[in-house]
Amino acid sequence: MISYLLLYKILQLFIVLVLGFLLVKFKVIRESDGTVLSKISLYMLMPAAIINSFDVELTPELAKGIGLAYIAAVVIHIVLLGIDAIYKRAAHGTSAERASVMYSNAANLIIPIVSFVLGEEWVIYSCAFMSVQLVFIWSHGIRMFSENEKFNIKKILLNVNIIAIAVGVVFMLCGIRLPVFVKDITSSLGGMLGNVGMLIAGILAAQVDFKKMIRNKRLYLVLAMRMIVCPAVVLVILKIIGSFAGIANAENILLVSFLAAMTPAAATVMQFAQLSGRDADFAVAVNIATTVVCIATMPAFVAIYSM
């Protein structure tokens, strides 16, 4: 049942991507408008969705669940580091390839997907994956594109999503609940996150040379690694963790982590590639291609996970 709900939601989001693509092709909007939408998504929609997810009563069961989600997120990223090391040595992967393989687009897609498939009360567990991923992206990820880039704790701590998570955690620990009026606003803004993210992807797709993209054999290698190999390895890891978890709802909590790990390539990779001048077009092509392929791979892996 969950895999069917997931397929339904992904198809909805894909249609929004196509609409974004058509808006650019018919010159209703410009390609540069995607930057404005990205800022709206990053600085308003995502923080609202995160804060809204923490507007719950902290119970011992919830605390254990969040702890399990953080353990899973850390283990997943350590395993992905190992996959990256193997891919770098065996396939001589470029920075854009390696980052696209390792980092998923959890920040943009996991909240709308989890809220639709499992319910808003499960979104809080996705924040564990997102916060761990942000630390890895702004340390290991950014060094893929610039060897001289040092670990920047300031960029991590001042990231708007980390701030939103910190605010949400403080509110939850202190028992501060959002007023109904504010709760409705954060819930409404958070509900826009998936559609706006797909509009941005559609605008980016309008800039891709698809003929050139499908002729690039490296693209298919990255696709296989990001959408098949990494999810398969993560599935095995989460099943092992789940067998030792011993807490209520462990299966669904780990499913949230699994969904986050098998989303398409991270949009942040495109930004790093563009800023460093390293394979920016390829990074965009991978993002679009993995977004299309996830229509089939994500429901299939969820079905396997649920067996």
Solvent accessible surface area in square Angstrom, and as a share of the most:
residue,aa,sasa,rsa
1,M,165,0.74
2,I,44,0.22
3,S,18,0.12
4,Y,156,0.59
5,L,54,0.27
6,L,0,0.00
7,L,61,0.31
8,Y,124,0.47
9,K,32,0.14
10,I,6,0.03
11,L,77,0.38
12,Q,73,0.33
13,L,6,0.03
14,F,52,0.22
15,I,103,0.52
16,V,26,0.15
17,L,9,0.04
18,V,54,0.31
19,L,93,0.46
20,G,0,0.00
21,F,49,0.20
22,L,69,0.35
23,L,63,0.31
24,V,15,0.09
25,K,108,0.46
26,F,151,0.63
27,K,177,0.75
28,V,100,0.57
29,I,45,0.23
30,R,173,0.63
31,E,82,0.37
32,S,69,0.45
33,D,34,0.18
34,G,7,0.07
35,T,79,0.46
36,V,88,0.51
37,L,41,0.20
38,S,35,0.23
39,K,118,0.50
40,I,62,0.32
41,S,4,0.03
42,L,65,0.32
43,Y,136,0.52
44,M,88,0.39
45,L,0,0.00
46,M,4,0.02
47,P,15,0.09
48,A,9,0.07
49,A,5,0.04
50,I,0,0.00
51,I,39,0.20
52,N,13,0.07
53,S,7,0.05
54,F,9,0.04
55,D,12,0.06
56,V,38,0.22
57,E,127,0.57
58,L,64,0.32
59,T,50,0.29
60,P,95,0.60
61,E,115,0.51
62,L,21,0.11
63,A,48,0.37
64,K,125,0.53
65,G,0,0.00
66,I,27,0.14
67,G,32,0.30
68,L,14,0.07
69,A,1,0.01
70,Y,79,0.30
71,I,102,0.52
72,A,0,0.00
73,A,0,0.00
74,V,63,0.36
75,V,47,0.27
76,I,0,0.00
77,H,1,0.00
78,I,99,0.50
79,V,35,0.20
80,L,4,0.02
81,L,58,0.29
82,G,35,0.34
83,I,20,0.10
84,D,7,0.03
85,A,60,0.46
86,I,120,0.61
87,Y,7,0.03
88,K,108,0.46
89,R,202,0.74
90,A,77,0.60
91,A,21,0.16
92,H,149,0.67
93,G,12,0.11
94,T,58,0.34
95,S,15,0.10
96,A,0,0.00
97,E,8,0.04
98,R,28,0.10
99,A,1,0.01
100,S,1,0.01
101,V,2,0.01
102,M,2,0.01
103,Y,3,0.01
104,S,3,0.02
105,N,12,0.06
106,A,0,0.00
107,A,27,0.21
108,N,30,0.15
109,L,4,0.02
110,I,0,0.00
111,I,7,0.04
112,P,11,0.07
113,I,1,0.01
114,V,0,0.00
115,S,35,0.22
116,F,79,0.33
117,V,11,0.06
118,L,28,0.14
119,G,18,0.17
120,E,86,0.39
121,E,107,0.48
122,W,33,0.12
123,V,5,0.03
124,I,3,0.01
125,Y,19,0.07
126,S,0,0.00
127,C,1,0.01
128,A,2,0.01
129,F,3,0.01
130,M,2,0.01
131,S,11,0.07
132,V,14,0.08
133,Q,6,0.03
134,L,18,0.09
135,V,61,0.35
136,F,36,0.15
137,I,6,0.03
138,W,51,0.18
139,S,20,0.13
140,H,46,0.21
141,G,2,0.02
142,I,19,0.10
143,R,99,0.36
144,M,6,0.03
145,F,6,0.03
146,S,37,0.24
147,E,115,0.52
148,N,137,0.70
149,E,47,0.21
150,K,166,0.71
151,F,113,0.47
152,N,46,0.24
153,I,94,0.47
154,K,133,0.56
155,K,88,0.37
156,I,5,0.02
157,L,102,0.51
158,L,108,0.54
159,N,24,0.12
160,V,33,0.19
161,N,4,0.02
162,I,26,0.13
163,I,77,0.39
164,A,4,0.03
165,I,10,0.05
166,A,52,0.41
167,V,53,0.30
168,G,1,0.01
169,V,47,0.27
170,V,78,0.45
171,F,61,0.25
172,M,13,0.06
173,L,114,0.57
174,C,88,0.53
175,G,55,0.53
176,I,84,0.43
177,R,130,0.47
178,L,24,0.12
179,P,83,0.52
180,V,117,0.67
181,F,152,0.63
182,V,55,0.31
183,K,57,0.24
184,D,84,0.44
185,I,76,0.39
186,T,14,0.08
187,S,36,0.23
188,S,70,0.45
189,L,39,0.20
190,G,9,0.09
191,G,57,0.54
192,M,85,0.38
193,L,0,0.00
194,G,1,0.01
195,N,71,0.36
196,V,14,0.08
197,G,8,0.08
198,M,6,0.03
199,L,44,0.22
200,I,25,0.13
201,A,8,0.06
202,G,0,0.00
203,I,1,0.00
204,L,28,0.14
205,A,3,0.02
206,A,8,0.06
207,Q,86,0.38
208,V,22,0.12
209,D,84,0.44
210,F,79,0.33
211,K,147,0.62
212,K,126,0.53
213,M,24,0.11
214,I,102,0.52
215,R,169,0.62
216,N,53,0.27
217,K,171,0.72
218,R,87,0.32
219,L,4,0.02
220,Y,108,0.41
221,L,64,0.32
222,V,0,0.00
223,L,23,0.12
224,A,39,0.30
225,M,29,0.13
226,R,1,0.00
227,M,1,0.01
228,I,93,0.47
229,V,56,0.32
230,C,0,0.00
231,P,1,0.00
232,A,38,0.29
233,V,50,0.29
234,V,1,0.01
235,L,20,0.10
236,V,87,0.50
237,I,37,0.19
238,L,1,0.00
239,K,87,0.37
240,I,89,0.45
241,I,27,0.14
242,G,28,0.27
243,S,85,0.55
244,F,168,0.70
245,A,23,0.18
246,G,80,0.77
247,I,43,0.22
248,A,71,0.55
249,N,95,0.49
250,A,12,0.10
251,E,99,0.44
252,N,44,0.23
253,I,3,0.01
254,L,2,0.01
255,L,2,0.01
256,V,0,0.00
257,S,2,0.01
258,F,0,0.00
259,L,0,0.00
260,A,0,0.00
261,A,2,0.01
262,M,2,0.01
263,T,0,0.00
264,P,0,0.00
265,A,2,0.01
266,A,4,0.03
267,A,20,0.15
268,T,33,0.19
269,V,5,0.03
270,M,11,0.05
271,Q,93,0.41
272,F,15,0.06
273,A,0,0.00
274,Q,97,0.43
275,L,155,0.77
276,S,47,0.30
277,G,64,0.61
278,R,102,0.37
279,D,69,0.36
280,A,25,0.19
281,D,112,0.58
282,F,26,0.11
283,A,2,0.02
284,V,13,0.07
285,A,7,0.06
286,V,0,0.00
287,N,4,0.02
288,I,5,0.03
289,A,9,0.07
290,T,0,0.00
291,T,6,0.03
292,V,66,0.38
293,V,48,0.27
294,C,4,0.03
295,I,31,0.16
296,A,71,0.55
297,T,19,0.11
298,M,1,0.00
299,P,15,0.10
300,A,52,0.40
301,F,22,0.09
302,V,0,0.00
303,A,41,0.32
304,I,80,0.41
305,Y,6,0.02
306,S,58,0.38
307,M,180,0.80
